[in-house]
Amino acid sequence: MTLLYASTFADALGKLSHNEQKQVKITTVDLMMDPKGTGLSMERLNRAGDDKVWSARVSQDLRIILRRDGDDNLLAYVGHHDDAYRWAERRKFIPHERTGAMQIVEVVEREEMAGPLVYTGSSSEPATQEAQPFWALSDDQMLDVGVPSEWLEAVRAMGEGALDALFERLPAEAAEALYDFATGGRLEDHIAKPVEPGSDPFAHPDAQRRFRVLDNVEELQAALDAPFEKWAVFLHPVQRELVGREVTGPTRVTGSAGTGKTIVALHRAVHLARGDEEARILLTTFSEELARSLASKLDLLVQGQGDLGDRITVRTLDQAAEELYTAQFSAPTRATASQIRAIIAKATSAGLGGELTPQFLLEEWIELVDAWGVTDAESYATIPRIGRRTRLGPRQRETAWAVFDDVRQRLTQRGLVTWAMIYGQLTEWLRDGGALPFNHVVVDEAQDLTVAQVRFLAEAVGGRADALFLAGDIGQRIFRLPFSWAKLGLDIRGRSHTLKVNYRTSHQIRAMADRLLPPSITDMDGVEEGRRGTVSVFDGPAPDIRLLDDEQAEIACVAAWLKECTSERIAGGEIGILVRSEGQFSRARDAIAAANVGNSVRIATMHDAKGLEFRAVAVMACDEDVLPDPVRLAAIGDIAELETAFETERHLLYVACTRARDRLLVTGIKPGSEFLDDLRASDTA
Ligand SMILES: Nc1ncnc2c1ncn2[C@@H]1O[C@H](COP(=O)(O)OP(=O)(O)OP(=O)(O)O)[C@@H](O)[C@H]1O
């Protein structure tokens, strides 16, 4: 006996009220305990396209739609009486004739096709003025990517305006392939692996993304408790493969914002914990807020799975390093930026540093000397000056080194360390035989790792198989200058994989945000992260960019938008207002006050927005003198570093825009941030 849970069931359950969900849970648990459903009121739906389809009564009005095959039950849908019956009448459960994957196929009805998919009848030539992106595709081409046979004609006749409806109407694998093709990709990249004749249609990777076997009541309850958290139950085949893959060395998963990198990292940690009772896993990221969010998602994943969660420790990497440092040495006292600034100022006023300005020396210390753990004048002369274009002659280097030497000595005298020094010392300790209390490390948001952290991780895991799993997106690097990981001993070349399905943001928002970044970004080790071919799984209203005359006008514009959101029943907690820096918080607050929408709307800086997501986002104060941040840029003396900082400012706007699921408003005061010109550029994807 098996109980299968379909993603369509999760979607439908999520639309019911809290009380109705409770009633459904009782009925499904009964069904798990008694698969024959003897105590339930069941009815076979003869009119359904499949004689194995039944309805089970939950309450007077609620019905579950099931597919029953012997003792096996598949929870397919749940809804109010008429809605549930209508859904069942229009669905067939059949293995795909080419791929072998079990699909739930919507019945194609001509009159109904006047809806979002425009069916014009003939496939031989385009019948309307609207372009028909698939009209020249052969049956074979479409069958190869999982288009159900009865949809072949309808897809060929589809107008391009109906593209966004693909995901609602077709099985996901077919929708992804067709969408990618229509936007410049290749169908060949989506051909499913052939299956053995007679193999289980539910075991096919494409079927596993929509059907999941639930082995016990705990698993069922966990799935039913969080119908919105579909990621906890259903993974894309590529995500699933990455989670379970055995790798010979450090590996990295990349992908643009919202493609599920964090989800893969979480499942990976659980997979490692499940596979080995002795496993000790560090699941880590860079900020405390992100670590908290990882921990709460992890709780959901390990719910009902005994002590599995105890094998996984969630910490920021800095917290983990600090704990380790305290255990091995003593509790570190960290030098603050102003202490370092003061030491440099003192050194220069005492005549050290020659012509070099304190500002230049501070940057040089932060970006090179401290970041790279330089401890002597010889190493300082040979360190790669990536991101710093200012060349220093031998004499200047010597002069500068006198200052850095002074900084190092003074920090030592006062018992102060920097983060880089903490990691540096831990790396030495590992080199001398020390070992982490973890045998696996999973890092989320790895694009912002520092040089010292990369060295530490490289030393901690060496080349050990399955020991280090990194998730990140170079396009979202918002803190660091780029550098080569491979040169520091962390080589992921040949073991980097890109996710292409965006689950968070609508097509419209993703397409607009993508204009901020090049179609592919190559890291310092030559590993390319392609953003082309990424598809979103749902559709939404077009994002809006508004440039206003002054702050008051902007506040009024955002207030009107907030009211519109709440009138569309978007709760305050599902709305975020993001700004470049805390200095613009007052504008966000004024907009919330003017809209009178209570105080649950979240305000955050673009930096803190990482890891958050909202149904609706307003990115406010994108003014010419706010983004890129002129104060930050003015503080930079080196041209190349200026360029990098400029890029990270652009990345910040990308991060902010991609926090939105359905609605996005971007505002600023005329003439507006220069980045808005890119956002506005016509979509050439
Ligand atoms: N297989 C899946 N099924 C359903 N939802 C998913 C799936 N994978 C990811 N999601 C959802 O997509 C959204 C984005 O996922 P996630 O945060 O992992 O993306 P990300 O690539 O880490 O994004 P970012 O780069 O912005 O941090 C989340 O709401 C997540 O729940």
Ligand as a Chemical Component Dictionary entry (heavy atoms), coordinates in Angstrom:
data_LIG
# 
_chem_comp.id                   LIG 
_chem_comp.type                 NON-POLYMER 
_chem_comp.pdbx_formal_charge   0 
_chem_comp.three_letter_code    LIG 
# 
loop_
_chem_comp_atom.comp_id 
_chem_comp_atom.atom_id 
_chem_comp_atom.alt_atom_id 
_chem_comp_atom.type_symbol 
_chem_comp_atom.charge 
_chem_comp_atom.model_Cartn_x 
_chem_comp_atom.model_Cartn_y 
_chem_comp_atom.model_Cartn_z 
_chem_comp_atom.pdbx_ordinal 
LIG N1  N1  N 0 11.195 22.610 -5.968 1  
LIG C1  C1  C 0 10.542 23.661 -5.538 2  
LIG N2  N2  N 0 9.192  23.649 -5.479 3  
LIG C2  C2  C 0 8.500  24.713 -5.055 4  
LIG N3  N3  N 0 9.069  25.856 -4.626 5  
LIG C3  C3  C 0 10.409 25.921 -4.666 6  
LIG C4  C4  C 0 11.219 24.850 -5.115 7  
LIG N4  N4  N 0 12.510 25.227 -5.025 8  
LIG C5  C5  C 0 12.515 26.485 -4.549 9  
LIG N5  N5  N 0 11.254 26.894 -4.320 10 
LIG C6  C6  C 0 10.819 28.196 -3.792 11 
LIG O1  O1  O 0 11.431 29.208 -4.562 12 
LIG C7  C7  C 0 11.759 30.319 -3.754 13 
LIG C8  C8  C 0 13.217 30.634 -3.933 14 
LIG O2  O2  O 0 14.000 29.573 -3.416 15 
LIG P1  P1  P 0 15.419 29.831 -2.779 16 
LIG O3  O3  O 0 15.330 30.862 -1.735 17 
LIG O4  O4  O 0 16.023 28.523 -2.456 18 
LIG O5  O5  O 0 16.145 30.433 -4.061 19 
LIG P2  P2  P 0 17.622 30.958 -4.184 20 
LIG O6  O6  O 0 18.104 30.497 -5.508 21 
LIG O7  O7  O 0 18.426 30.564 -2.993 22 
LIG O8  O8  O 0 17.356 32.509 -4.207 23 
LIG P3  P3  P 0 18.352 33.720 -3.893 24 
LIG O9  O9  O 0 19.470 33.603 -4.876 25 
LIG O10 O10 O 0 17.534 34.921 -4.128 26 
LIG O11 O11 O 0 18.822 33.563 -2.485 27 
LIG C9  C9  C 0 11.385 29.948 -2.327 28 
LIG O12 O12 O 0 10.116 30.471 -2.054 29 
LIG C10 C10 C 0 11.316 28.442 -2.380 30 
LIG O13 O13 O 0 10.442 27.928 -1.431 31 
# 
loop_
_chem_comp_bond.comp_id 
_chem_comp_bond.atom_id_1 
_chem_comp_bond.atom_id_2 
_chem_comp_bond.value_order 
_chem_comp_bond.pdbx_ordinal 
LIG N1  C1  SING 1  
LIG C1  N2  SING 2  
LIG C1  C4  DOUB 3  
LIG N2  C2  DOUB 4  
LIG C2  N3  SING 5  
LIG N3  C3  DOUB 6  
LIG C3  C4  SING 7  
LIG C3  N5  SING 8  
LIG C4  N4  SING 9  
LIG N4  C5  DOUB 10 
LIG C5  N5  SING 11 
LIG N5  C6  SING 12 
LIG C6  O1  SING 13 
LIG C6  C10 SING 14 
LIG O1  C7  SING 15 
LIG C7  C8  SING 16 
LIG C7  C9  SING 17 
LIG C8  O2  SING 18 
LIG O2  P1  SING 19 
LIG P1  O3  DOUB 20 
LIG P1  O4  SING 21 
LIG P1  O5  SING 22 
LIG O5  P2  SING 23 
LIG P2  O6  DOUB 24 
LIG P2  O7  SING 25 
LIG P2  O8  SING 26 
LIG O8  P3  SING 27 
LIG P3  O9  DOUB 28 
LIG P3  O10 SING 29 
LIG P3  O11 SING 30 
LIG C9  O12 SING 31 
LIG C9  C10 SING 32 
LIG C10 O13 SING 33 
# 
